[in-house]
């Protein structure tokens, strides 16, 4: 069988690419090994599909080339995406931080994407594993368990290694290497961080407690932290996982924007833990006082002891043992290197007809709709060129 375009991967980027190139009259076949299309879209945002963010900038993405994402993002903005899906009947709600969710859940968005792809004329073949892909003269040969397909253009949209429970594999990196396109170091991203033996008891004791914090060290992030039985999670921690490397220490400010020394100085004869309970969750205030050896009334602290305790509250050292891993990661940090990929078209510069899009590339966004928007934007950029 011969077709104009084969897109490997029926996720967010692959479907957008199919919509764009089939809409331009290209005979388009999408192949995916899974039983359902858009599996990560269905799981995104806890099933609510945090589909974009109204305040997207290139600085929100990690990439070896910080300018690489600018072209695709400029040509398909959050406003463009929202106008498109709203016209298709998908309603959205915006939440703090510019996060946009689908009002009727991820299934509504997935139904829209599949409807658009089929309306454009794209064919979607699910449950088909790809064994190999190679170039033979001017065409690509894709060997699958259902037979071989020949295509003029080939798009690698197979995603990363995150969420293996949804069927994610490293197949995309293997196929890219076969075309001479290497990947950077791969790590789980947007993932919880596990506590070492020194902090594990504290985290277990505080499991379920959440609060706004500021994390510094390898990063500078303000947001919610959530204690778990294994360590820490929450939006601030997930974003910090993009920067943190094993062996590094995070500094936690438990009272961002407040002066802990002034709080202690004004507490008078209040017990220290009670004074801190006025501005921290009670369980956390009690546990921190035990951990830091702070007992008795605040008035009993010498100026030096008060300064030391305040400094510990503003810069609490937390050295994670490791990231929780791909099973809990929302994205793969790293990917196919972008130095031989066009930032405008997502085409491989020295392999005519080959495109690499979405999470498979060395492009990783922050938490909050940034990664799905990169999928839409990169998919349309490639589909508009094929």
One Martini backbone bead per residue (centre of mass of N, CA, C, O) as a GRO file, in nm:
protein
  386
    1UNK     BB    1   0.097   0.035   0.021
    2UNK     BB    2   0.021   0.378  -0.072
    3UNK     BB    3   0.110   0.704   0.066
    4UNK     BB    4   0.175   1.020   0.149
    5UNK     BB    5   0.108   0.981   0.474
    6UNK     BB    6   0.275   0.886   0.777
    7UNK     BB    7   0.158   0.857   1.115
    8UNK     BB    8   0.322   0.798   1.421
    9UNK     BB    9   0.070   0.855   1.618
   10UNK     BB   10  -0.250   0.914   1.814
   11UNK     BB   11  -0.206   1.184   1.936
   12UNK     BB   12  -0.200   1.512   1.962
   13UNK     BB   13   0.010   1.565   1.733
   14UNK     BB   14  -0.085   1.355   1.522
   15UNK     BB   15  -0.376   1.463   1.482
   16UNK     BB   16  -0.302   1.752   1.396
   17UNK     BB   17  -0.138   1.669   1.153
   18UNK     BB   18  -0.366   1.518   1.008
   19UNK     BB   19  -0.559   1.756   0.980
   20UNK     BB   20  -0.368   1.936   0.813
   21UNK     BB   21  -0.280   1.742   0.573
   22UNK     BB   22  -0.562   1.637   0.491
   23UNK     BB   23  -0.681   1.928   0.448
   24UNK     BB   24  -0.457   1.947   0.192
   25UNK     BB   25  -0.496   1.651   0.034
   26UNK     BB   26  -0.359   1.431   0.191
   27UNK     BB   27  -0.278   1.107   0.212
   28UNK     BB   28  -0.371   0.982   0.541
   29UNK     BB   29  -0.192   0.782   0.790
   30UNK     BB   30  -0.266   0.651   1.113
   31UNK     BB   31  -0.047   0.492   1.354
   32UNK     BB   32  -0.126   0.267   1.634
   33UNK     BB   33  -0.079   0.040   1.903
   34UNK     BB   34  -0.327   0.120   2.032
   35UNK     BB   35  -0.679   0.103   2.111
   36UNK     BB   36  -0.644   0.420   2.150
   37UNK     BB   37  -0.678   0.745   2.113
   38UNK     BB   38  -0.553   0.989   2.303
   39UNK     BB   39  -0.460   0.887   2.596
   40UNK     BB   40  -0.326   1.142   2.728
   41UNK     BB   41  -0.561   1.330   2.695
   42UNK     BB   42  -0.760   1.166   2.873
   43UNK     BB   43  -0.556   1.209   3.136
   44UNK     BB   44  -0.546   1.498   3.142
   45UNK     BB   45  -0.614   1.668   3.420
   46UNK     BB   46  -0.779   1.429   3.542
   47UNK     BB   47  -0.981   1.433   3.273
   48UNK     BB   48  -0.995   1.763   3.194
   49UNK     BB   49  -0.793   1.888   3.011
   50UNK     BB   50  -0.508   2.068   3.003
   51UNK     BB   51  -0.485   2.222   2.690
   52UNK     BB   52  -0.383   2.510   2.795
   53UNK     BB   53  -0.233   2.849   2.795
   54UNK     BB   54  -0.265   3.201   2.806
   55UNK     BB   55   0.064   3.209   2.906
   56UNK     BB   56   0.282   3.170   2.653
   57UNK     BB   57   0.633   3.091   2.648
   58UNK     BB   58   0.947   2.998   2.573
   59UNK     BB   59   1.038   2.993   2.885
   60UNK     BB   60   0.840   2.732   2.946
   61UNK     BB   61   1.082   2.576   2.804
   62UNK     BB   62   1.278   2.287   2.751
   63UNK     BB   63   1.583   2.341   2.562
   64UNK     BB   64   1.878   2.352   2.400
   65UNK     BB   65   1.698   2.553   2.221
   66UNK     BB   66   1.528   2.833   2.328
   67UNK     BB   67   1.412   2.911   2.017
   68UNK     BB   68   1.261   2.667   1.883
   69UNK     BB   69   0.945   2.725   1.972
   70UNK     BB   70   0.858   3.005   1.853
   71UNK     BB   71   0.732   2.952   1.575
   72UNK     BB   72   0.499   2.754   1.646
   73UNK     BB   73   0.369   2.935   1.868
   74UNK     BB   74   0.312   3.186   1.684
   75UNK     BB   75   0.125   3.011   1.468
   76UNK     BB   76  -0.009   2.867   1.748
   77UNK     BB   77  -0.205   2.986   1.965
   78UNK     BB   78  -0.418   2.982   2.220
   79UNK     BB   79  -0.634   3.139   2.062
   80UNK     BB   80  -0.642   2.950   1.819
   81UNK     BB   81  -0.724   2.696   1.969
   82UNK     BB   82  -0.986   2.805   2.102
   83UNK     BB   83  -1.134   2.885   1.846
   84UNK     BB   84  -1.141   2.602   1.727
   85UNK     BB   85  -1.290   2.438   1.957
   86UNK     BB   86  -1.531   2.625   1.993
   87UNK     BB   87  -1.638   2.587   1.701
   88UNK     BB   88  -1.666   2.261   1.781
   89UNK     BB   89  -1.803   2.263   2.092
   90UNK     BB   90  -1.566   2.319   2.298
   91UNK     BB   91  -1.565   2.379   2.624
   92UNK     BB   92  -1.422   2.622   2.858
   93UNK     BB   93  -1.197   2.680   3.142
   94UNK     BB   94  -1.049   2.924   3.349
   95UNK     BB   95  -0.766   2.924   3.558
   96UNK     BB   96  -0.534   2.976   3.751
   97UNK     BB   97  -0.249   3.050   3.551
   98UNK     BB   98  -0.405   2.999   3.260
   99UNK     BB   99  -0.566   2.747   3.287
  100UNK     BB  100  -0.712   2.515   3.050
  101UNK     BB  101  -1.027   2.355   3.044
  102UNK     BB  102  -1.257   2.110   2.991
  103UNK     BB  103  -1.576   2.120   3.082
  104UNK     BB  104  -1.644   1.806   2.959
  105UNK     BB  105  -1.374   1.697   2.922
  106UNK     BB  106  -1.156   1.492   2.746
  107UNK     BB  107  -1.363   1.348   2.562
  108UNK     BB  108  -1.455   1.595   2.402
  109UNK     BB  109  -1.180   1.652   2.272
  110UNK     BB  110  -1.134   1.376   2.140
  111UNK     BB  111  -1.382   1.374   1.962
  112UNK     BB  112  -1.300   1.623   1.802
  113UNK     BB  113  -1.031   1.524   1.684
  114UNK     BB  114  -1.146   1.276   1.535
  115UNK     BB  115  -1.353   1.427   1.365
  116UNK     BB  116  -1.150   1.612   1.218
  117UNK     BB  117  -0.979   1.390   1.090
  118UNK     BB  118  -1.209   1.251   0.930
  119UNK     BB  119  -1.312   1.504   0.779
  120UNK     BB  120  -1.028   1.540   0.632
  121UNK     BB  121  -0.947   1.209   0.560
  122UNK     BB  122  -0.827   1.050   0.777
  123UNK     BB  123  -0.662   0.755   0.873
  124UNK     BB  124  -0.716   0.518   1.151
  125UNK     BB  125  -0.475   0.281   1.291
  126UNK     BB  126  -0.521   0.054   1.532
  127UNK     BB  127  -0.345  -0.198   1.683
  128UNK     BB  128  -0.044  -0.127   1.545
  129UNK     BB  129   0.266  -0.243   1.509
  130UNK     BB  130   0.592  -0.124   1.481
  131UNK     BB  131   0.899  -0.252   1.350
  132UNK     BB  132   0.974  -0.045   1.105
  133UNK     BB  133   1.178   0.232   0.958
  134UNK     BB  134   1.252   0.347   0.622
  135UNK     BB  135   1.456   0.441   0.348
  136UNK     BB  136   1.362   0.409  -0.015
  137UNK     BB  137   1.480   0.647  -0.153
  138UNK     BB  138   1.182   0.846  -0.184
  139UNK     BB  139   1.076   0.641   0.033
  140UNK     BB  140   0.884   0.505   0.290
  141UNK     BB  141   0.915   0.220   0.509
  142UNK     BB  142   0.652   0.053   0.690
  143UNK     BB  143   0.668  -0.191   0.935
  144UNK     BB  144   0.407  -0.409   1.022
  145UNK     BB  145   0.194  -0.652   1.150
  146UNK     BB  146  -0.001  -0.575   0.880
  147UNK     BB  147   0.236  -0.461   0.716
  148UNK     BB  148   0.327  -0.262   0.445
  149UNK     BB  149   0.422   0.088   0.402
  150UNK     BB  150   0.416   0.356   0.167
  151UNK     BB  151   0.580   0.686   0.178
  152UNK     BB  152   0.664   1.019   0.129
  153UNK     BB  153   0.584   1.071   0.433
  154UNK     BB  154   0.716   1.102   0.778
  155UNK     BB  155   0.578   1.085   1.116
  156UNK     BB  156   0.702   1.140   1.442
  157UNK     BB  157   0.441   1.075   1.718
  158UNK     BB  158   0.525   0.879   1.992
  159UNK     BB  159   0.644   1.004   2.217
  160UNK     BB  160   0.717   0.914   2.535
  161UNK     BB  161   0.779   0.738   2.855
  162UNK     BB  162   0.543   0.837   2.980
  163UNK     BB  163   0.295   0.650   3.088
  164UNK     BB  164   0.306   0.321   3.048
  165UNK     BB  165   0.005   0.250   3.126
  166UNK     BB  166  -0.081   0.385   2.829
  167UNK     BB  167   0.168   0.272   2.625
  168UNK     BB  168   0.438   0.379   2.662
  169UNK     BB  169   0.744   0.413   2.471
  170UNK     BB  170   1.074   0.392   2.291
  171UNK     BB  171   1.017   0.379   1.978
  172UNK     BB  172   1.080   0.666   1.872
  173UNK     BB  173   1.386   0.665   1.936
  174UNK     BB  174   1.458   0.420   1.766
  175UNK     BB  175   1.366   0.531   1.492
  176UNK     BB  176   1.537   0.789   1.495
  177UNK     BB  177   1.813   0.645   1.507
  178UNK     BB  178   1.775   0.503   1.228
  179UNK     BB  179   1.800   0.816   1.101
  180UNK     BB  180   2.028   0.968   1.283
  181UNK     BB  181   1.853   1.060   1.549
  182UNK     BB  182   1.929   1.169   1.839
  183UNK     BB  183   1.924   1.172   2.191
  184UNK     BB  184   1.901   1.281   2.476
  185UNK     BB  185   1.875   1.279   2.782
  186UNK     BB  186   1.655   1.080   2.980
  187UNK     BB  187   1.377   1.196   3.189
  188UNK     BB  188   1.168   1.236   3.430
  189UNK     BB  189   0.883   1.457   3.425
  190UNK     BB  190   0.667   1.577   3.625
  191UNK     BB  191   0.754   1.459   3.923
  192UNK     BB  192   0.785   1.318   4.197
  193UNK     BB  193   0.962   1.329   4.512
  194UNK     BB  194   1.179   1.138   4.699
  195UNK     BB  195   1.264   1.053   5.006
  196UNK     BB  196   1.487   1.018   5.231
  197UNK     BB  197   1.559   0.877   5.535
  198UNK     BB  198   1.548   1.159   5.689
  199UNK     BB  199   1.243   1.250   5.557
  200UNK     BB  200   1.030   1.019   5.546
  201UNK     BB  201   0.882   1.045   5.822
  202UNK     BB  202   0.773   1.330   5.776
  203UNK     BB  203   0.608   1.269   5.521
  204UNK     BB  204   0.423   1.055   5.639
  205UNK     BB  205   0.303   1.237   5.866
  206UNK     BB  206   0.209   1.464   5.624
  207UNK     BB  207   0.016   1.326   5.460
  208UNK     BB  208  -0.195   1.563   5.274
  209UNK     BB  209  -0.036   1.810   5.302
  210UNK     BB  210  -0.085   2.155   5.197
  211UNK     BB  211   0.111   2.431   5.040
  212UNK     BB  212   0.259   2.725   4.994
  213UNK     BB  213   0.573   2.767   4.816
  214UNK     BB  214   0.934   2.803   4.792
  215UNK     BB  215   1.164   2.696   4.541
  216UNK     BB  216   1.513   2.640   4.567
  217UNK     BB  217   1.830   2.626   4.373
  218UNK     BB  218   1.775   2.483   4.072
  219UNK     BB  219   1.538   2.691   4.135
  220UNK     BB  220   1.230   2.919   4.101
  221UNK     BB  221   0.938   2.826   4.283
  222UNK     BB  222   0.585   2.892   4.305
  223UNK     BB  223   0.367   2.680   4.508
  224UNK     BB  224   0.235   2.376   4.551
  225UNK     BB  225   0.266   2.147   4.825
  226UNK     BB  226   0.275   1.781   4.866
  227UNK     BB  227   0.238   1.537   5.084
  228UNK     BB  228   0.362   1.207   5.101
  229UNK     BB  229   0.450   0.882   5.181
  230UNK     BB  230   0.734   0.933   4.995
  231UNK     BB  231   0.707   1.267   4.979
  232UNK     BB  232   0.679   1.500   4.711
  233UNK     BB  233   0.436   1.721   4.563
  234UNK     BB  234   0.297   1.908   4.333
  235UNK     BB  235   0.334   2.171   4.126
  236UNK     BB  236   0.613   2.272   4.232
  237UNK     BB  237   0.756   1.994   4.221
  238UNK     BB  238   0.711   1.920   3.928
  239UNK     BB  239   0.866   2.163   3.818
  240UNK     BB  240   1.135   2.103   3.974
  241UNK     BB  241   1.199   1.827   3.823
  242UNK     BB  242   1.323   1.976   3.567
  243UNK     BB  243   1.593   2.068   3.744
  244UNK     BB  244   1.649   1.835   3.911
  245UNK     BB  245   1.924   1.653   4.055
  246UNK     BB  246   2.088   1.411   4.164
  247UNK     BB  247   2.219   1.546   4.482
  248UNK     BB  248   2.033   1.773   4.520
  249UNK     BB  249   1.910   2.070   4.688
  250UNK     BB  250   1.630   2.188   4.836
  251UNK     BB  251   1.467   2.500   4.906
  252UNK     BB  252   1.229   2.577   5.166
  253UNK     BB  253   0.964   2.812   5.178
  254UNK     BB  254   0.700   2.820   5.405
  255UNK     BB  255   0.681   3.169   5.390
  256UNK     BB  256   0.602   3.325   5.138
  257UNK     BB  257   0.621   3.675   5.188
  258UNK     BB  258   0.727   3.629   5.479
  259UNK     BB  259   0.833   3.697   5.827
  260UNK     BB  260   0.942   3.479   6.059
  261UNK     BB  261   1.079   3.664   6.266
  262UNK     BB  262   0.832   3.846   6.319
  263UNK     BB  263   0.638   3.627   6.409
  264UNK     BB  264   0.809   3.544   6.659
  265UNK     BB  265   0.836   3.828   6.795
  266UNK     BB  266   0.502   3.858   6.816
  267UNK     BB  267   0.420   3.594   7.001
  268UNK     BB  268   0.545   3.579   7.268
  269UNK     BB  269   0.405   3.330   7.487
  270UNK     BB  270   0.377   3.156   7.268
  271UNK     BB  271   0.398   2.884   7.125
  272UNK     BB  272   0.569   2.813   6.852
  273UNK     BB  273   0.364   2.618   6.717
  274UNK     BB  274   0.123   2.818   6.749
  275UNK     BB  275   0.236   3.055   6.590
  276UNK     BB  276   0.271   2.884   6.321
  277UNK     BB  277  -0.036   2.790   6.298
  278UNK     BB  278  -0.132   3.077   6.185
  279UNK     BB  279   0.049   3.010   5.888
  280UNK     BB  280   0.023   2.696   5.921
  281UNK     BB  281  -0.022   2.391   5.926
  282UNK     BB  282  -0.042   2.230   6.216
  283UNK     BB  283   0.116   1.971   6.149
  284UNK     BB  284   0.362   2.121   6.037
  285UNK     BB  285   0.439   2.296   6.277
  286UNK     BB  286   0.490   2.060   6.469
  287UNK     BB  287   0.700   1.903   6.296
  288UNK     BB  288   0.908   2.130   6.265
  289UNK     BB  289   0.968   2.171   6.563
  290UNK     BB  290   1.073   1.888   6.610
  291UNK     BB  291   1.295   1.887   6.386
  292UNK     BB  292   1.427   2.178   6.506
  293UNK     BB  293   1.397   2.204   6.825
  294UNK     BB  294   1.126   2.382   6.885
  295UNK     BB  295   1.056   2.508   7.208
  296UNK     BB  296   0.832   2.680   7.356
  297UNK     BB  297   0.834   3.002   7.385
  298UNK     BB  298   0.906   3.265   7.182
  299UNK     BB  299   1.024   3.454   7.412
  300UNK     BB  300   1.267   3.240   7.475
  301UNK     BB  301   1.413   3.348   7.239
  302UNK     BB  302   1.683   3.440   7.118
  303UNK     BB  303   1.789   3.630   6.868
  304UNK     BB  304   1.966   3.406   6.749
  305UNK     BB  305   1.752   3.175   6.756
  306UNK     BB  306   1.540   3.324   6.588
  307UNK     BB  307   1.709   3.355   6.332
  308UNK     BB  308   1.764   3.053   6.289
  309UNK     BB  309   1.468   2.961   6.265
  310UNK     BB  310   1.388   3.151   6.035
  311UNK     BB  311   1.595   3.039   5.832
  312UNK     BB  312   1.476   2.746   5.830
  313UNK     BB  313   1.190   2.836   5.722
  314UNK     BB  314   1.315   2.982   5.453
  315UNK     BB  315   1.556   2.728   5.433
  316UNK     BB  316   1.470   2.423   5.383
  317UNK     BB  317   1.622   2.119   5.368
  318UNK     BB  318   1.584   1.909   5.060
  319UNK     BB  319   1.693   1.573   4.974
  320UNK     BB  320   1.630   1.390   4.733
  321UNK     BB  321   1.667   1.068   4.618
  322UNK     BB  322   1.434   1.069   4.387
  323UNK     BB  323   1.255   1.015   4.128
  324UNK     BB  324   0.972   0.831   4.070
  325UNK     BB  325   0.911   0.825   3.755
  326UNK     BB  326   0.740   0.729   3.469
  327UNK     BB  327   0.472   0.634   3.606
  328UNK     BB  328   0.439   0.954   3.727
  329UNK     BB  329   0.504   1.096   3.477
  330UNK     BB  330   0.401   1.346   3.240
  331UNK     BB  331   0.697   1.351   3.119
  332UNK     BB  332   0.972   1.381   2.900
  333UNK     BB  333   1.301   1.462   2.952
  334UNK     BB  334   1.374   1.521   2.653
  335UNK     BB  335   1.515   1.415   2.323
  336UNK     BB  336   1.521   1.483   2.020
  337UNK     BB  337   1.729   1.654   1.861
  338UNK     BB  338   1.713   1.999   1.715
  339UNK     BB  339   1.961   2.060   1.514
  340UNK     BB  340   1.795   1.881   1.263
  341UNK     BB  341   1.539   2.068   1.311
  342UNK     BB  342   1.287   2.252   1.208
  343UNK     BB  343   1.120   2.515   1.362
  344UNK     BB  344   0.895   2.558   1.135
  345UNK     BB  345   0.835   2.231   1.025
  346UNK     BB  346   0.980   1.968   1.166
  347UNK     BB  347   1.204   1.895   0.977
  348UNK     BB  348   1.448   1.712   0.852
  349UNK     BB  349   1.723   1.851   0.704
  350UNK     BB  350   1.857   1.549   0.580
  351UNK     BB  351   1.543   1.417   0.550
  352UNK     BB  352   1.330   1.399   0.323
  353UNK     BB  353   0.998   1.375   0.476
  354UNK     BB  354   1.090   1.410   0.775
  355UNK     BB  355   0.921   1.411   1.100
  356UNK     BB  356   0.923   1.578   1.431
  357UNK     BB  357   0.698   1.557   1.718
  358UNK     BB  358   0.644   1.664   2.019
  359UNK     BB  359   0.763   1.475   2.287
  360UNK     BB  360   1.003   1.348   2.122
  361UNK     BB  361   1.128   1.600   2.168
  362UNK     BB  362   1.347   1.853   2.305
  363UNK     BB  363   1.052   1.931   2.466
  364UNK     BB  364   0.964   2.093   2.784
  365UNK     BB  365   0.706   2.173   2.986
  366UNK     BB  366   0.525   2.297   3.202
  367UNK     BB  367   0.286   2.307   3.417
  368UNK     BB  368  -0.039   2.394   3.254
  369UNK     BB  369  -0.060   2.318   2.916
  370UNK     BB  370   0.219   2.326   2.756
  371UNK     BB  371   0.245   2.039   2.625
  372UNK     BB  372  -0.014   2.032   2.460
  373UNK     BB  373   0.047   2.284   2.297
  374UNK     BB  374   0.295   2.172   2.157
  375UNK     BB  375   0.146   1.952   2.009
  376UNK     BB  376  -0.035   2.128   1.839
  377UNK     BB  377   0.180   2.318   1.710
  378UNK     BB  378   0.368   2.099   1.584
  379UNK     BB  379   0.152   1.954   1.417
  380UNK     BB  380   0.070   2.201   1.239
  381UNK     BB  381   0.349   2.269   1.128
  382UNK     BB  382   0.388   2.004   0.974
  383UNK     BB  383   0.108   1.980   0.825
  384UNK     BB  384   0.162   2.260   0.663
  385UNK     BB  385   0.419   2.122   0.489
  386UNK     BB  386   0.335   1.835   0.355
   0.00000   0.00000   0.00000
